[in-house]
Amino acid sequence: MPIAGLTGGLSWAALIVIVPLVGALLTGLWPRAGGWVALVVALLTLGTTLGGALHVWWQGPEIHALGGWEAPLGIALVLDGLAAFMLLLTSVVGLFVTLYALGYVGRQERSGRFWVLWLWLWAAMNALYLSGDVFNLYVTLELVVLASVALVALASGGPALVASMRYLLLSLLGSLAYLMGVALLYGAYGALDLITLAEQVTPGHLLMMVAALMTVGLMAKTALFPLHGWLAPGHGSAPAAASAILSALVVKVSFYLMLRLWLTLFPDLATPALGVLMGGLGGAAVIWGGIMAMAADRLKPFVAYSTVAQVGYLALFFPFMLAVPGGWRAVVFFAAAHACAKATVFMAAGTLQRAAGHDRMSELADVMRGRPISSFAMGIAGAGLVGLPFTGGFIAKWLLVETAIAGDVWPWAVVVVVGGLLAGAYVFRLLGPAFLAGRGSPGRPIAGIMEWSTLGMALVSIALGFAGAASLQLLDATVTGPGGL
């Protein structure tokens, strides 16, 4: 993929990182106005991200050399189709989560901390999507983890602290594995820039070791089965606004990095056996997560285990990148559909939990009937998770099945269908009681913006279903290695 140009001045890529970073600093200085600062920052970040995506659409990928120093001496920000797509996803979900958090966090004692951590996390995610060398990817990944762990720990009580510590420790092990791979690459090739490395690396035992270390480390951060043990406690214990961020966006960061490395550095190492192994782990995650979601009796653990199941589909990019040129794009679009639906579900779950004063699923029917906006939004998101028509989830699963059949790897199409049936079962278990006869009760008063922002996020998951062709066209402008697929 040719690069449109190299810039040393201020560019869209730099602005996309600078805006949320400045916002984090401002919310730290004026914590009482943190919510409104965050809202302005969310709007500005969405604007700059749209500008960057349009630049890629019309002019192609761009490399921005920070300070005018080109790689390998300087640090490069690479804005291509894949990065632009993930940045757009983060900005859209981030805007609605920010609106929701205005009502959810309000003027609580720790609200200032939440806004600083959220905007810091947003800046770190944007920087990671744009980073052009393996070491800066490590640095930004660690910033993402530290901010995420702190968001989990904002919830009061021992379970939240235990969950955040478990999340931190497992993430650090994954980071060490990734960093060992970086050290091996630098020792062998004397370079860290992804494009430079892609031109130099050759298949061999060293590169296989690097790929294994980095992939396993990132699997732990993505919570891919069987390294998923931290996800349900972590996401289930965090405040609802933080859970939406973690489940919708943060787990996609390490998936993005894994995909970027295999498209750029390791495409020649991809073998059918590896595709079967990783696809099998993904299929096991789909089944295991679905079963655990069916067995959960509380709302937030239920939603968290469904994330374990949905993350399993992301591993299908391994067999798909071998079976069909560009087959990985279907998995990236699924990641976007899942992010929109899962953010909606966690936001609705937080609203219902606050209104009811608990999250026991067997006792939520009255509140669900009394809060039709939140319940309707959760129903739309549930339809997206199942893959029903008129949602982004339907288009995403259609693309997955189509790719599997086109590449003659139809067993993965069976996995997608079975996972959809399981999702239908646990979504019906959640929503079914709300349709039974009975009186509805709105429960405790909540801020109206929490419900309306949740509904807005649900409508985005429907709108995504009409953006499939444009999304795939944007992803075509992705920079890969000489042997990239």
Disulfide bonds with the S-S distance in Angstrom:
none
